[in-house]
Amino acid sequence: MKKGHTITVVGLGLIGGSMAIDLKENGFAAKIIGVDTNSDSEDKALRRRIIDEAMPLEKAVAVSDFIIVATPVDAMKKVLPAVLDLTDEQVVLDVGSTKETLLESLRNHKKRGRYVATHPMAGTEFSGIEAAVPNLFTHKYTVICDAADSDADALEKTENLYASMQMHIARLNAKAHDVHTAYISHISHISSFALALTVLEKEADEEKIFELASSGFGSTVRLAKSSPDMWVPIFRQNRDNVLDVLDEHINTLSRFRSLLIKKDFDTFYRLIEEANSIKKILKS
Amino acid sequence: MKKGHTITVVGLGLIGGSMAIDLKENGFAAKIIGVDTNSDSEDKALRRRIIDEAMPLEKAVAVSDFIIVATPVDAMKKVLPAVLDLTDEQVVLDVGSTKETLLESLRNHKKRGRYVATHPMAGTEFSGIEAAVPNLFTHKYTVICDAADSDADALEKTENLYASMQMHIARLNAKAHDVHTAYISHISHISSFALALTVLEKEADEEKIFELASSGFGSTVRLAKSSPDMWVPIFRQNRDNVLDVLDEHINTLSRFRSLLIKKDFDTFYRLIEEANSIKKILKS
């Protein structure tokens, strides 16, 4: 495996910045070039030495082996075709949280083969280059979508890139990816946003009460700190799947509500026991 | 402040066990006596040296300065009057998550003054004496309810006990306590239980998909591991408040649902921004 690649990261935020840190640190990248429409993000990334150089997109693509597109998913629909238009033999990957509409929009691009659709499944509730941290992805999974549409060498190089970050790889088609992420990621965010709003509305005049909140509350609303700039485009693109899961989640909550109204605590107990089986599945 | 008290813990689980560890470690207790209807819990607590001795309730109360009742909240309604019947000048406290119906049931007990209603606001999703850990409560808040109904010396001694654990103290009446805990603790648990069930039902045949779940999912469903033996009695006793908050939470989720249906992503964005203000309130 050749090491010492030149890698361009388009979109210098939590994900792009964190990947840049690891790829430089583990030696897979000899040089990281940063591209961002916000020159302030470029400056911060340079100052923190997360990138070696900031460049305009066209120049960056020309000198790179890999281009990682790590913008919000709405911007990807414009950035990815633009990058592919500039691509010769480079490998282009995105790291977006939704895939079906994006891949549909790129289906007929003449350079589709150079593009690998990936989703490294890690993150935090923070955003921006300030939030970039080392080892965010270590031992986590990357999903590669519709792998058959990528050139074999582009796919292999992408797998090498993620292997250098000690990530596992799973393959899913784009449709399955979007359904599953609705369940294991997107609904968690809506639930947290809603919980934060519910509690904030009630406790508006009593800020002191939050001092009493235990770590359990913090855990369930942690994701409510997440950026709307990242999440609204995800909800827009994965709207239908998110709606399905949200309906089911509201139904489950309504079931608990109905049991409380009927004071059917035996069934309530049994449902909690069922929910407890999440223990077997969560690693920690 | 006199140190070296004899303290009985009735109910050897996460909370009682964790308090016993800290009170012994910081020297406030010279001796910890354990009382549990489950002799297996007593044996484990003895083996881990969390308690110095296991005793029947009557004998334990007779030789103690403090009796901490740390059973599930339904058992408290039987245990607390029984302990108070045996009480002379000892201080009796409970650590339960609901207070209004409990205090109502003790209102006319002739030893009511020896009893202090407290709620140390900390915990984990684990339960049983195996889950007891040191420093669970350090720098957290304890709520003392209806303090005026306790004897002045019992109150002062209880505050000294929590101060030895480096806890802050807040005072609330029982009704306000139960409303606030519904918002900042109980609804988080229902939300997690429901989210776990929603996802488990969908993903029943595809266990592998959970390997992809990122830490955000883990964070929102962490509380779904919580024990029904602890939580069903809480939901039973705080049913009316929990129902109010659950209704509001379902309404908030339905509002997100309606915005998705209408594709009103501008309002969706604004609601996420509002939810983001939870940042200012959460410490971490």
Interface residues (C-beta under 8 A of the other chain):
Chain A: M121 A122 G123 T124 E125 K140 Y141 V143 H168 A170 H180 Y183 I184 S185 I187 S188 H189 I190 S191 S192 F193 A194 L195 A196 L197 T198 V199 L200 E201 K202 E203 E206 E207 K208 I209 F210 E211 L212 A213 S214 S215 G216 F217 G218 S219 T220 V221 R222 L223 A224 K225 S226 S227 P228 W231 V232 F235 R236 R239 V242 L243 V245 L246 D247 E248 H249 I250 T252 L253 S254 R255 F256 R257 L260 I261 K263 F265 F268 Y269 L271 I272 E273 E274 A275 N276 S277 I278 K279 I281 L282 K283 S284
Chain B: M121 A122 G123 T124 E125 K140 Y141 V143 H168 A170 H180 Y183 I184 S185 I187 S188 H189 I190 S191 S192 F193 A194 L195 A196 L197 T198 V199 L200 E201 K202 E203 E206 E207 K208 I209 F210 E211 L212 A213 S214 S215 G216 F217 G218 S219 T220 V221 R222 L223 A224 K225 S226 S227 P228 W231 V232 F235 R236 R239 V242 L243 V245 L246 D247 E248 H249 I250 T252 L253 S254 R255 F256 R257 L260 I261 K263 F265 F268 Y269 L271 I272 E273 E274 A275 N276 S277 I278 K279 I281 L282 K283 S284
